[in-house]
Each structure stands twice: as structure tokens, then as C-alpha cells.
């Protein structure tokens, strides 16, 4: 088998965003699975090509609705990479019990090449946040136990890792004692994660590809890791998409939050946006009948933005 050559990140076209440097801290953001519906087409490849239209359009929306939460506090870098399709991730999950294997090889080789180029040419010794969602968060967790273990000079400058929308399990932390899970809203060098679900997923113990046994969450409204309820009044604003135009605005969808410790997720009673029947079926197949995976960032957008500012300020004041 021919060795796959990683993407060349010296080429600016292989980055969605290379920011102007105006802040003292960076964010390196890795996007979620955006190669979704196309991955189910007959003969579709397991991995998206760099010019895959569905992926590229999804990345633009994900920057707007997710990664931009870090733009007030940091310079946000976002590379394109040849990611796993949702169909292939599901197949790997069925065989192994988690989807991690789908992100090895081409996707991880690309991201490691992007990180190497970023640290050698763009970072300039600044502290950084590394963040992602879903497949992107799985990639961050892979990097934390491999790449950053091998590069302590980089890891020592990590403000925090936001691995939202993927499982950080107790077993993962036990196997990687150099890593620690967040316990509050300003601790640094920590992993911040949660998976959002509606009550029905918890009540039925529904299958959710991103929720593994013994996973952990931090509450994105009160930044506690116990079951203390956080009412929607603590929510500083959610991203709401106009049902006709699709344009985003900040609004109130009733996104409260409470950790369910036995399942390891954040449970919310927030309103669910209207989607097509086909999209709803695909979502239910992978994330359960009341999965809120797509809204992990959107429900808590302004709280994430505030938290990034607080963590950066706390880190810089040390």
C-alpha cells in the first residue's frame, strides 16, 4: 500500500483561516465531521478529499457557529484536513465499540502535519487553546496522548483543550496521567468536554456514537462536574438559526444544563430546531432519538465565549 502523503500546510489554500495576529493567545481548531450525507452515496470514499464541497461548506458554518466563540479571546487557526466520513466512522464503531480508528491514518496525518507547520511557522511561542467538536475533539484527544506527550515544550503552553462532543473517559485519563479534566471555570492545562442530550436519550439509555462508558462532562453553564442544576437563566445566549433564511442570531432556546453522572452527559430541555426527516433519521441512528450533538456549541455559545476569555485571562495573569 502506498504511503499517504500529508497535506502541505505551507500552502495557504489548505487553511480555512489564517488570522491576523492581534491577541496574545491562539486557538487551533479542528472541525467536526462535515462529510456526512455524501459519505452514504454509492461508491463514496471513506475519507473526504480536500476539495469536497459538503465538507468545505460545513467548515464555513462550523467556524461561524462553533470556532468563532474563541475569536474574541484568541487568534483562531483552522486547517482543512481529509476527514473520515460519518458512514465510515459508524462502521468502525460497530466493529470496535468506538469510532477512534476511523480518524487514524489520513485524517490524523493531516492534522499532525498542520500542527507541525503551525508551531514552526505561525505560533511564535504564544500560549494556545486547542479545540474541536466531535471528530475534531476525538483528534484533540489523540493528540493529547501522543503528539503533546512527545512535545512537552508545546504542551507547557496549552491554556486548555476543549474536546466538546466526544467522550473523555475515566479510562483515558487513567492511562494518561499527564492529562487532567477541568474542575472549574478558570483552571488551565485541562480538558473541557461535554456531550449534550435530551431527557429521552437518558431515559431510554439510547445508543450515541460519541457517548462511551465512563465518560465525563463539565456543565457549560455553572462549570461544575457534579449534578448541580443550571437553569436557562444562566445561559448568556444560544445561536439560533432563522428557519427561513438559515441566518444565525443570538437568542434564547431554553438551554438549561444538568450533568447525569451515571451516563456522563449534559442533559437539557432546550428547544430542538426543525430539520428534514432524512437528517433527523441519520441523526437518530448515530446520536439517539433525543441526541443534541449538533448543538453542543450552539446551545451554550455565549457561555463558551465568556469561558474562553476567563481562561485566557487567568492563564495570562499567572
C-alpha positions in Angstrom: 0.0 0.0 0.0 1.4 3.4 -1.0 2.2 5.7 1.9 -0.3 8.6 2.1 1.5 12.0 1.8 0.2 14.5 4.3 -1.3 17.7 3.1 1.1 20.6 2.5 0.2 23.3 5.1 2.7 25.8 3.7 0.0 26.4 1.1 -2.5 29.0 2.4 -5.3 27.4 0.4 -5.1 24.4 2.8 -6.3 26.6 5.7 -9.8 27.8 6.2 -8.4 30.6 8.4 -5.0 32.1 9.0 -5.8 35.0 11.3 -4.1 38.4 11.7 -2.2 38.2 15.0 -3.9 40.6 17.3 -4.2 38.6 20.5 -1.6 37.1 23.0 -3.1 33.6 22.7 -4.0 31.4 19.8 -6.7 28.8 19.2 -6.0 25.8 16.9 -9.5 24.4 16.0 -10.2 21.0 14.4 -13.6 20.7 12.8 -16.3 18.0 13.3 -17.5 15.5 10.7 -18.8 17.6 7.9 -18.6 14.9 5.3 -21.9 13.4 6.2 -24.7 12.8 3.7 -22.2 12.4 0.8 -20.5 9.6 2.7 -23.6 7.4 2.3 -23.7 7.7 -1.5 -22.9 4.6 -3.6 -19.1 4.4 -4.1 -18.3 7.3 -1.9 -14.8 7.2 -0.4 -14.2 6.7 3.3 -12.3 10.0 3.6 -13.2 13.4 2.1 -10.9 15.0 -0.4 -9.7 18.5 0.4 -12.0 19.9 -2.2 -15.1 18.1 -1.0 -17.9 20.6 -1.3 -20.0 19.3 1.5 -17.1 19.4 3.9 -15.9 22.8 2.9 -19.4 24.3 3.2 -19.8 22.6 6.6 -16.5 24.0 7.8 -17.6 27.6 7.0 -20.8 27.1 9.0 -18.9 25.4 11.8 -16.5 28.3 12.1 -19.5 30.7 12.3 -21.4 28.6 14.9 -18.5 27.0 16.9 -15.0 28.1 16.4 -15.8 31.8 16.4 -16.6 31.5 20.1 -12.8 31.7 20.6 -12.2 34.6 18.3 -12.8 37.3 20.9 -10.1 36.0 23.2 -7.7 34.4 20.7 -6.3 34.3 17.1 -8.2 31.3 15.6 -6.3 29.0 13.2 -8.3 26.4 11.3 -6.8 23.9 8.8 -8.6 21.8 6.3 -8.0 18.1 6.6 -9.1 14.9 4.8 -11.5 13.7 7.4 -13.4 10.5 7.9 -17.0 10.3 6.6 -19.8 9.7 9.0 -20.7 6.3 7.3 -17.1 5.0 7.8 -17.0 6.3 11.4 -20.2 4.3 12.1 -18.7 1.2 10.5 -15.6 1.4 12.7 -17.8 2.0 15.8 -19.8 -1.2 15.1 -16.6 -3.3 14.8 -14.6 -1.9 17.7 -17.0 -0.1 20.1 -15.7 3.4 19.4 -15.0 5.4 16.3 -11.4 6.3 17.1 -9.9 4.0 14.4 -11.7 6.0 11.7 -9.7 9.1 12.5 -6.3 7.4 12.2 -4.2 7.4 9.1 -5.1 10.1 6.6 -7.0 12.4 9.0 -4.5 12.3 11.8 -1.5 12.5 9.5 -3.0 15.7 8.0 -3.7 17.3 11.4 -0.2 16.4 12.7 1.3 18.0 9.6 -0.9 21.1 10.2 0.2 21.3 13.9 3.9 20.9 13.0 3.6 23.7 10.4 1.6 25.9 12.8 4.1 25.6 15.7 7.1 26.0 13.5 5.8 28.9 11.4 2.8 30.6 12.9 2.6 30.2 16.7 5.6 32.4 17.7 5.8 30.9 21.2 2.3 32.1 22.2 0.1 30.2 24.6 -2.7 28.4 22.8 -6.1 26.7 23.2 -6.7 23.6 21.1 -10.4 22.9 20.4 -12.7 20.8 18.3 -16.1 19.2 18.1 -17.0 15.6 17.5 -14.4 14.1 15.1 -12.3 17.2 15.8 -12.4 16.5 19.5 -11.5 12.9 19.0 -8.5 14.2 17.1 -7.6 16.5 20.0 -7.7 13.6 22.5 -5.5 11.5 20.2 -3.0 14.5 20.0 -3.0 15.0 23.8 -1.9 11.4 24.5 0.6 11.3 21.6 1.8 14.5 19.9 1.8 16.7 23.0 3.3 14.0 25.2 6.2 13.9 22.6 6.3 17.8 22.5 6.3 18.9 26.2 7.7 22.3 25.0 4.4 22.9 23.3 2.1 21.3 25.8 3.5 23.5 28.6 1.9 26.5 26.8 -1.6 24.9 26.5 -4.2 27.1 28.1 -6.9 24.4 27.7 -8.3 21.7 25.4 -11.9 22.0 24.5 -12.9 18.5 23.4 -16.6 19.1 23.2 -18.9 16.5 21.6 -16.7 13.4 22.2 -16.0 11.1 25.2 -13.3 11.8 27.7 -13.4 8.6 29.7 -12.1 7.8 33.1 -10.0 5.0 31.5 -8.5 7.5 29.1 -7.4 9.8 32.0 -6.1 6.9 34.0 -4.0 5.8 31.0 -2.6 9.3 30.5 -1.8 10.7 33.9 -0.2 13.8 32.4 -3.7 14.9 31.5 -6.4 16.2 33.8 -10.1 17.1 33.4 -11.3 20.5 34.3 -12.9 21.1 37.7 -13.9 24.8 37.4 -14.2 27.8 35.0 -10.6 29.1 35.1 -8.2 26.2 35.6 -5.6 25.8 32.9 -3.9 22.9 31.2 -7.1 21.0 31.5 -9.6 19.2 29.2 -13.1 20.7 28.9 -15.7 18.4 27.5 -19.4 17.5 27.4 -21.9 15.7 25.3 -25.4 17.2 25.2 -28.5 15.0 25.2 -32.3 15.5 25.7 -34.1 13.6 28.5 -35.4 10.8 26.2 -31.9 9.6 25.4 -31.1 9.3 29.1 -34.4 7.6 30.0 -34.0 5.0 27.2 -30.2 4.6 27.6 -30.1 5.3 23.8 -27.2 4.4 21.6 -25.0 7.5 20.9 -21.8 7.1 19.0 -20.0 9.8 20.9 -21.0 8.7 24.4 -18.8 5.9 25.7 -19.0 4.1 29.1 -17.5 6.1 32.0 -17.4 9.3 30.0 -17.2 12.7 31.8 -18.7 16.1 31.3 -18.4 19.6 32.8 -21.5 21.8 32.9 -21.2 24.6 30.4 -23.3 27.0 32.5 -22.0 26.6 36.0 -18.7 24.9 35.2 -19.2 22.2 37.9 -18.7 18.5 37.4 -21.4 17.3 39.8 -25.2 17.2 39.2 -25.9 20.8 40.3 -28.7 22.0 38.0 -28.0 25.2 35.9 -31.3 26.9 34.8 -31.6 28.5 31.4 -31.4 31.9 33.2 -27.7 31.2 33.5 -27.4 30.9 29.7 -25.8 34.0 28.2 -27.2 33.3 24.7 -27.5 30.5 22.2 -27.1 30.6 18.4 -30.5 30.4 16.8 -30.9 29.8 13.1 -33.7 31.6 11.2 -35.9 28.8 9.9 -36.4 30.5 6.6 -33.0 32.0 5.8 -30.7 29.9 8.0 -29.0 33.1 9.3 -27.8 33.0 12.9 -28.6 35.3 15.7 -28.1 35.1 19.5 -31.3 34.1 21.3 -32.9 32.0 24.0 -33.9 28.4 23.3 -34.3 27.5 27.0 -30.9 25.7 27.1 -30.5 24.7 30.7 -27.9 22.1 31.7 -27.6 19.3 34.3 -25.0 16.6 34.3 -26.3 13.0 34.5 -23.3 11.3 36.2 -24.3 7.8 35.5 -24.4 8.4 31.7 -21.7 11.1 31.8 -23.7 13.7 29.7 -25.2 17.1 30.0 -29.0 16.9 29.8 -31.0 19.8 28.5 -34.6 20.7 27.9 -33.7 23.2 25.1 -35.9 23.5 22.0 -34.9 21.3 19.1 -34.6 23.2 15.7 -36.7 21.8 12.8 -34.7 19.6 10.4 -35.7 17.4 7.4 -37.0 13.9 8.1 -33.9 12.4 6.4 -31.5 14.4 8.6 -33.5 13.5 11.7 -33.2 9.8 10.8 -29.5 9.9 10.2 -29.0 11.9 13.5 -31.2 9.4 15.5 -29.2 6.5 14.0 -25.9 7.8 15.3 -26.8 10.0 18.3 -30.1 8.7 19.6 -33.7 9.8 19.3 -33.1 12.8 21.6 -29.4 13.5 20.7 -28.4 17.1 20.8 -24.9 16.5 19.4 -25.2 19.2 16.7 -26.0 21.8 19.4 -23.1 21.2 21.8 -21.7 24.6 21.0 -24.7 26.4 19.7 -26.8 26.0 22.8 -24.0 27.4 25.0 -22.3 29.7 22.6 -22.0 32.8 24.7 -21.0 30.9 27.8 -18.2 29.2 25.8 -17.1 32.6 24.6 -17.1 34.0 28.1 -15.3 31.0 29.4 -12.5 31.2 26.8 -12.0 34.9 27.8 -11.9 33.9 31.5 -9.4 31.0 31.0 -7.1 33.1 28.8 -7.2 36.0 31.4 -6.5 33.6 34.3 -3.6 32.0 32.3 -2.0 35.3 31.4 -2.3 36.6 34.9 -0.2 33.7 36.4 
